[in-house]
Amino acid sequence: MATAFDKLYWMRIGCGFLFGYVTEYAFRLDLTDGILLGILGYLTSYYIARFTLFKKVDQKNASKLYTTGIGGYAMTFVFTWLLLFTISLVGV
């Protein structure tokens, strides 16, 4: 059975794919703006989780909302962005 934190982790992985795609194809952002959009995406996922999935979280689990899935999000975002950038650069 998946816990709420498992759902949060996979939601952040999905957000990493989504924001990596948006960064490359929707906006064609440079490095600085792309990183800022990635950070904005992570903060968006935090606020979505905080005000929907974890409305009544206790204080001992509050810090887990920040850290759950941060590495997965960052790696998925960067991988998706770089993969799509390379594909668009080659012209496939």
Backbone hydrogen bonds in HBPLUS format (Angstrom, degrees):
<---DONOR---> <-ACCEPTOR-->    atom                        ^
c    i                          cat <-CA-CA->   ^        H-A-AA   ^      H-
h    n   atom  resd res      DA  || num        DHA   H-A  angle D-A-AA Bond
n    s   type  num  typ     dist DA aas  dist angle  dist       angle   num
A0007-LYS N   A0003-THR O   3.16 MM   4  6.53 154.9  2.23 145.9 152.2     1
A0008-LEU N   A0004-ALA O   2.96 MM   4  6.22 149.4  2.05 141.2 150.0     2
A0009-TYR N   A0005-PHE O   2.95 MM   4  6.13 153.9  2.02 140.5 146.9     3
A0010-TRP N   A0006-ASP O   3.08 MM   4  6.37 168.2  2.09 153.3 154.8     4
A0011-MET N   A0007-LYS O   2.87 MM   4  5.99 143.9  2.00 142.6 153.4     5
A0012-ARG N   A0008-LEU O   3.01 MM   4  6.23 151.4  2.09 146.4 153.1     6
A0013-ILE N   A0009-TYR O   3.04 MM   4  6.41 145.8  2.16 144.5 154.5     7
A0014-GLY N   A0010-TRP O   3.05 MM   4  6.23 160.2  2.09 142.3 147.0     8
A0015-CYS N   A0011-MET O   2.89 MM   4  6.17 149.5  1.99 142.3 151.4     9
A0016-GLY N   A0012-ARG O   2.91 MM   4  6.09 143.6  2.04 139.3 148.8    10
A0017-PHE N   A0013-ILE O   3.16 MM   4  6.58 153.4  2.24 148.1 153.8    11
A0018-LEU N   A0014-GLY O   2.94 MM   4  6.19 165.1  1.97 149.9 154.5    12
A0019-PHE N   A0015-CYS O   2.82 MM   4  5.91 174.1  1.83 153.5 155.1    13
A0020-GLY N   A0016-GLY O   2.99 MM   4  5.94 146.1  2.11 138.0 147.4    14
A0021-TYR N   A0017-PHE O   2.98 MM   4  6.14 156.1  2.04 148.9 154.8    15
A0022-VAL N   A0018-LEU O   2.92 MM   4  6.17 163.0  1.95 150.8 155.9    16
A0023-THR N   A0019-PHE O   2.91 MM   4  5.87 154.4  1.98 137.4 144.4    17
A0024-GLU N   A0020-GLY O   3.29 MM   4  6.45 154.0  2.36 139.9 145.2    18
A0025-TYR N   A0021-TYR O   2.87 MM   4  5.91 160.5  1.91 163.5 166.0    19
A0026-ALA N   A0022-VAL O   3.14 MM   4  4.83 131.7  2.39 111.8 125.4    20
A0027-PHE N   A0022-VAL O   3.19 MM   5  6.49 149.2  2.29 168.6 177.3    21
A0029-LEU N   A0023-THR O   3.26 MM   6  5.95 163.6  2.29 163.6 167.0    22
A0034-GLY N   A0030-ASP O   2.88 MM   4  5.85 150.8  1.97 151.4 160.6    23
A0035-ILE N   A0031-LEU O   2.98 MM   4  6.16 157.2  2.04 150.4 155.6    24
A0036-LEU N   A0032-THR O   3.03 MM   4  6.28 158.9  2.07 147.5 153.7    25
A0037-LEU N   A0033-ASP O   2.91 MM   4  6.12 148.3  2.01 141.6 150.2    26
A0038-GLY N   A0034-GLY O   2.94 MM   4  6.20 146.7  2.05 141.6 150.9    27
A0039-ILE N   A0035-ILE O   2.95 MM   4  6.28 154.9  2.01 151.1 157.1    28
A0040-LEU N   A0036-LEU O   2.90 MM   4  6.10 156.3  1.96 144.1 151.2    29
A0041-GLY N   A0037-LEU O   2.87 MM   4  6.07 147.7  1.97 141.3 150.1    30
A0042-TYR N   A0038-GLY O   3.05 MM   4  6.36 150.7  2.14 143.4 150.6    31
A0043-LEU N   A0039-ILE O   2.96 MM   4  6.25 162.8  1.99 153.2 157.7    32
A0044-THR N   A0040-LEU O   2.86 MM   4  6.04 148.4  1.96 142.8 152.2    33
A0045-SER N   A0041-GLY O   3.00 MM   4  6.27 154.5  2.06 144.1 150.2    34
A0046-TYR N   A0042-TYR O   2.99 MM   4  6.32 144.9  2.12 142.9 153.0    35
A0047-TYR N   A0043-LEU O   3.00 MM   4  6.32 162.9  2.03 152.3 155.0    36
A0048-ILE N   A0044-THR O   2.93 MM   4  6.14 155.4  1.99 151.3 158.5    37
A0049-ALA N   A0045-SER O   3.01 MM   4  6.07 159.8  2.05 140.2 145.9    38
A0050-ARG N   A0046-TYR O   2.78 MM   4  5.95 159.9  1.81 151.9 158.5    39
A0051-PHE N   A0047-TYR O   3.09 MM   4  6.03 156.8  2.15 141.3 145.6    40
A0052-THR N   A0048-ILE O   3.03 MM   4  5.87 117.4  2.44 138.9 151.1    41
A0054-PHE N   A0049-ALA O   2.91 MM   5  5.97 160.5  1.95 175.7 170.8    42
A0061-ASN N   A0058-ASP O   3.24 MM   3  5.71 142.8  2.39 109.8 119.1    43
A0062-ALA N   A0059-GLN O   3.30 MM   3  5.03 153.7  2.38  94.8 102.5    44
A0064-LYS N   A0061-ASN O   3.14 MM   3  5.21 132.4  2.37  97.1 110.0    45
A0065-LEU N   A0062-ALA O   3.25 MM   3  5.54 146.5  2.37 102.0 110.9    46
A0066-TYR N   A0063-SER O   3.21 MM   3  5.50 134.4  2.43 102.0 112.5    47
A0067-THR N   A0063-SER O   3.38 MM   4  6.70 159.5  2.43 146.4 151.3    48
A0068-THR N   A0064-LYS O   2.95 MM   4  5.56 152.5  2.03 144.8 148.2    49
A0070-ILE N   A0067-THR O   3.33 MM   3  5.50 172.2  2.33 125.3 123.1    50
A0073-TYR N   A0069-GLY O   2.87 MM   4  5.91 156.0  1.92 147.3 154.0    51
A0074-ALA N   A0070-ILE O   3.02 MM   4  6.15 168.1  2.03 146.1 149.4    52
A0075-MET N   A0071-GLY O   2.98 MM   4  6.10 169.6  2.00 151.1 154.3    53
A0076-THR N   A0072-GLY O   2.98 MM   4  5.93 158.0  2.03 141.8 148.6    54
A0077-PHE N   A0073-TYR O   2.86 MM   4  5.94 160.9  1.89 153.0 158.6    55
A0078-VAL N   A0074-ALA O   3.00 MM   4  6.14 172.5  2.01 152.0 154.1    56
A0079-PHE N   A0075-MET O   2.91 MM   4  5.91 162.5  1.94 145.1 150.9    57
A0080-THR N   A0076-THR O   2.95 MM   4  5.95 167.1  1.96 146.4 150.5    58
A0081-TRP N   A0077-PHE O   2.96 MM   4  6.05 166.8  1.98 151.5 155.8    59
A0082-LEU N   A0078-VAL O   2.91 MM   4  5.98 169.5  1.92 152.8 156.0    60
A0083-LEU N   A0079-PHE O   2.88 MM   4  5.92 158.7  1.93 148.7 155.3    61
A0084-LEU N   A0080-THR O   2.99 MM   4  6.06 169.1  2.00 151.4 154.5    62
A0085-PHE N   A0081-TRP O   2.90 MM   4  6.01 148.3  2.01 143.0 152.7    63
A0086-THR N   A0082-LEU O   2.92 MM   4  6.03 159.3  1.96 146.1 151.1    64
A0087-ILE N   A0083-LEU O   2.96 MM   4  6.20 158.7  2.01 148.2 154.4    65
A0088-SER N   A0084-LEU O   2.95 MM   4  6.06 158.2  2.00 142.4 148.3    66
A0089-LEU N   A0085-PHE O   2.88 MM   4  6.02 142.0  2.03 141.9 152.9    67
A0090-VAL N   A0086-THR O   3.01 MM   4  6.17 156.2  2.07 149.6 154.4    68
A0091-GLY N   A0087-ILE O   3.00 MM   4  6.07 147.4  2.11 140.5 150.0    69
A0092-VAL N   A0087-ILE O   3.33 MM   5  5.80 154.9  2.40 155.6 158.2    70
